[in-house]
Amino acid sequence: MSKQQDNSKDNKDKTRVYEYAKSLNMSSKEIITILKRLDMPVNNHMSVMEPAMVNKVEGFFRDIKANAAAKRAQESGGATVSAASSPQSQTASKPQASQANKNLSQDRQGPMNSIKTTSETNQSQQEQRPAQPQSQQENNNQSQPSASASEGSSNNTRPQNSGNNQGGYQGNRQGGQGGGYNRPQGGQGGGYNRPQGQGGQGGNRPQGGQGGGYNRPQGQGGQGGNRPQGGQGGGYNRPQGQGGQGGSRPQGGQGGGFNRPQGQGGQGGGFNRPQGQGGQGGGFNRPQGQGGQGGGASSRPAPTSRGTAAGESTNRKGNNAVNKNKTNNTGHQKRFDDGKPNFRTNPNGRGGKGGRNNRHQSNQPPREKIDNTPKKIIVRGTMTVGDLAKLLHKDASEVIKKLISLGVMATINQELDMDTILLIASEFGVEVEVKIPVEEDTFETVEEVDDEADLTTRPPVVTIMGHVDHGKTTLLDAIRSTNVTGGEAGGITQHIGAYQVEINQKKITFLDTPGHEAFTLMRARGAQVTDITIIVVAADDGVMPQTVEAVNHAKAAGVPIIVAVNKIDKPDADPDKIKQALTEYELVPEEWGGDTIFVNVSAKQRLGLEELLEMILLVAEVNDYKANPDKRARGTVIEAELDKGKGPVARVLVQHGTLKIGDAFVAGNTFGRVRAMVNDKGRRLKEAGPSTPVEITGLTEVPLAGDPFMVFEDERKARAISDRRSIKQRQSELGANSRVTLDDLFKHIQEGDIKDLNIIIKADVQGSAEALKGSLAKIEIEGVRIKIIHSGVGAITESDINLASASNAIVIGFNVRPEPQADLAAQQEKVDVRLHRVIYNVIEEIEQAMKGMLDPIFKEVVQGQAEVRNIFKLSKVGAIAGCMVISGKITRNSEVRVIRGGIVVFEGKMDTVKRFKDDVKEVAQGYECGITIERFSDFKEGDIIEAFVMESVER
Ligand SMILES: Nc1nc2c(ncn2[C@@H]2O[C@H](COP(=O)(O)OP(=O)(O)OP(=O)(O)O)[C@@H](O)[C@H]2O)c(=O)[nH]1
């Protein structure tokens, strides 16, 4: 036995009840019933059938048959049995339960067939003999000794040699091709994936010879002998070669030649088979070639050495199965209704599929088996055995069989994973295309992985940021007009939120909303649009707060920075001063040993622009920005508005794939179909590839800047998705937020959600910001690191909130307050803003939060704000602030703080609130009032008096 055979024996060395039952076309229950009657140990369908048990069961069948035969002989006086299967004979033996009886009665019919068998292939010993009466056959069988026999021995007395002479000799004799007689696993596995060679041969084993010839391009299939399912595997998927030969088994020869494009069908054994099915497997799905040869003829299931000569007499159905599939079945009919069309046609009881007549279609001409196996299937995820079978145009049982052959026990409803699906499909020679659908409702979160081969270089997308008046807009305009692509010169430039220029035959896309606000807003909305940022610094001015903000925003986004030192035309320009100043922010010029590119430009005089563009291309080349243009488009809405003439328009940056006219899409929570597409030169486009900005019409509503954009196969789907997204958004607005807040920081840390605690510091003076930074840096809590992503001086701005939102950061205001817009944004974006006046408190709060000890029992709730319009100084009471309540309400019991230019100048208790000389409890928005504050009288016009209370909050 070969090594391969050895390797596969573990899987094949046990016949279980259900397998055995299946081999007999019986139910497990029936076999279990029989085993129990025979006092054999059996639990359930998975119990192992020991050879002794098999023998017993077969002996049981034999006895029944013998009884029935005797009875029939009595009735008919031993007359020669005609080919017709009499109903009486079918019902004659009824000692057992239904299925068993059916089989048995069929079995009994076997010997009545008057079939002359001729082996047309390798069975020289095949003889043509007239049918013999059952009794005689029995005798013959019994008289056959278990003598040794050589392979394919010309034992003329043994017709069954036609089927099993190469491997399936019964009994304990030597013979066949040496394969595994009397071994439980003899000959198994022979020929798996072997390019050539002879399949395994087996004898006297429960599943001997099964593996012979799987996937072998050439060679002889497995041969089996004396086994319930012998020879099954012979020749699966073999392009050429001889099918498996089976012998002495209930379903001998089944496997021969499955799916073989050419070659000879399996030779079915069929000796001693209860159903006498010869050579079933021969030539399944074979476009060409010889049919399987039907096997031997013994009508007996007995696994003994009997049956040599007798088999020929009657019970054979399968000999000479060579291309006999078209012939009508004139022979005796047998029921072997296992649901497979291939098994149901029995040409003359001689064909390769012999022995398996469908009793319902007995007189119909057998149909040509058309192989309608698809070449390729599309798989969109796991599926059940049944679904896969449908997709493969196969019977579920065929798929199950394949699974079993691969060592997987499965039912029709069992879910198959992707690997198994691929394996099974390849077993059937079917190509699989895996298409996992995107999580359509949250398509922006799905990262599509493209094949490296499908990617092509795309233009980089650049954003310009910098301090006010440093020349961002001028630079953008200068670049736009300097580098208009050849043929498009003279086109009417359109503002579509971005434009493209071309230099050295390479394109660059510029987002033309300068400033980090737009940049960060996009990021806060989850859109990562920019590849490269240009920080513009005026050489005559220097590094300013917004320069620093811009640097921090770019860094937080992890986007490469190029510094454009602008206005170098100015006499007081000092580029080196800028370089020097920026080293503080880790932007060190290359000439100083750093890795930041600095370019001196004059936007106004258009100096250095080309170099700047070349540097952009250089960075782009290094980073190798690529996209797959051959798929449906995905991108981001840069701007959108309701145009009077065109309706809703969206300016979209295509980032992946190609957007085409007519494409149905979802943008944020809106949907539409691209009606028209215009580029930044005002030209109408039919399609737009990666990094192309376009203005599109055809939307139903106006999406938001930063909204994700994606094309779907049809408008109905797009609408459904946009509807679901709207609902989801509303739900999430109502539900909990996932932003980091100090209150649940510990939870996040514990869950491992965050490792860096991002903090933005805004303070009244640079000194306190630095002090705070230094103190926070010293906090050491295991598992989390504090990362100051931005710090600055002044009120907390909307831009700070956007940055916090984009970076999941907490904002700490030290002696400063949020601007009204920032306050609103913080509420909307659910950014945690902590306001303090004492550094120690900040440190303690953060530390406690990190340790999970934060006690948020009290929380400050701002009630309203009043603006000081007049100041009345009274000698007795000090100063009264004549105020207008500009938001919320002011109450007498609240605590107050006085804010001047975004900075808290005093915090204390409210003293009185008056309306026209009367003390009142509260004053609402839009009303005037007079306010006095305990121990404070230094009001100034324009001060904001903020009233707040400390409320207990549920944890
Ligand atoms: N001399 C000189 N002036 C320039 C240059 N670039 C821009 N300016 C001038 O600087 C002023 C501000 O330029 P903008 O382009 O509006 O600056 P910005 O950064 O876009 O300003 P905001 O939009 O307010 O943030 C304008 O008067 C420009 O003419 C330059 O290279 N040289």
The ligand as an SDF file (V2000), in Angstrom:
LIG
                    3D

 32 34  0  0  0  0  0  0  0  0999 V2000
    3.7950   91.5400   -1.2480 N   0  0  0  0  0  0  0  0  0  0  0  0
    3.0860   90.4560   -1.2430 C   0  0  0  0  0  0  0  0  0  0  0  0
    1.8330   90.4850   -0.8320 N   0  0  0  0  0  0  0  0  0  0  0  0
    1.1140   89.3610   -0.8250 C   0  0  0  0  0  0  0  0  0  0  0  0
    1.6680   88.1600   -1.2650 C   0  0  0  0  0  0  0  0  0  0  0  0
    0.7220   87.1740   -1.1280 N   0  0  0  0  0  0  0  0  0  0  0  0
   -0.3680   87.7780   -0.6510 C   0  0  0  0  0  0  0  0  0  0  0  0
   -0.1420   89.0700   -0.4580 N   0  0  0  0  0  0  0  0  0  0  0  0
   -1.0880   90.0480    0.0420 C   0  0  0  0  0  0  0  0  0  0  0  0
   -1.4460   89.6950    1.3520 O   0  0  0  0  0  0  0  0  0  0  0  0
   -2.7970   90.0130    1.6020 C   0  0  0  0  0  0  0  0  0  0  0  0
   -3.5300   88.8160    2.1270 C   0  0  0  0  0  0  0  0  0  0  0  0
   -3.5600   87.8400    1.1390 O   0  0  0  0  0  0  0  0  0  0  0  0
   -4.6630   86.7030    1.1060 P   0  0  0  0  0  0  0  0  0  0  0  0
   -4.3220   85.8250    0.0080 O   0  0  0  0  0  0  0  0  0  0  0  0
   -6.0070   87.3240    1.1520 O   0  0  0  0  0  0  0  0  0  0  0  0
   -4.3450   86.0410    2.4730 O   0  0  0  0  0  0  0  0  0  0  0  0
   -5.1530   84.9000    3.1190 P   0  0  0  0  0  0  0  0  0  0  0  0
   -4.1900   84.1160    3.8960 O   0  0  0  0  0  0  0  0  0  0  0  0
   -5.9350   84.1780    2.1110 O   0  0  0  0  0  0  0  0  0  0  0  0
   -6.0790   85.6810    4.0780 O   0  0  0  0  0  0  0  0  0  0  0  0
   -7.4620   85.2090    4.7390 P   0  0  0  0  0  0  0  0  0  0  0  0
   -8.3300   84.7360    3.6170 O   0  0  0  0  0  0  0  0  0  0  0  0
   -7.9350   86.4020    5.4130 O   0  0  0  0  0  0  0  0  0  0  0  0
   -7.0900   84.1040    5.6870 O   0  0  0  0  0  0  0  0  0  0  0  0
   -3.3540   90.5080    0.2880 C   0  0  0  0  0  0  0  0  0  0  0  0
   -3.3800   91.9220    0.2740 O   0  0  0  0  0  0  0  0  0  0  0  0
   -2.3720   90.0160   -0.7210 C   0  0  0  0  0  0  0  0  0  0  0  0
   -2.2900   90.8640   -1.8440 O   0  0  0  0  0  0  0  0  0  0  0  0
    2.9980   88.1540   -1.7090 C   0  0  0  0  0  0  0  0  0  0  0  0
    3.5830   87.1380   -2.0890 O   0  0  0  0  0  0  0  0  0  0  0  0
    3.6620   89.3230   -1.6710 N   0  0  0  0  0  0  0  0  0  0  0  0
  1  2  1  0
  2  3  2  0
  2 32  1  0
  3  4  1  0
  4  5  2  0
  4  8  1  0
  5  6  1  0
  5 30  1  0
  6  7  2  0
  7  8  1  0
  8  9  1  0
  9 10  1  0
  9 28  1  0
 10 11  1  0
 11 12  1  0
 11 26  1  0
 12 13  1  0
 13 14  1  0
 14 15  2  0
 14 16  1  0
 14 17  1  0
 17 18  1  0
 18 19  2  0
 18 20  1  0
 18 21  1  0
 21 22  1  0
 22 23  2  0
 22 24  1  0
 22 25  1  0
 26 27  1  0
 26 28  1  0
 28 29  1  0
 30 31  2  0
 30 32  1  0
M  END
$$$$
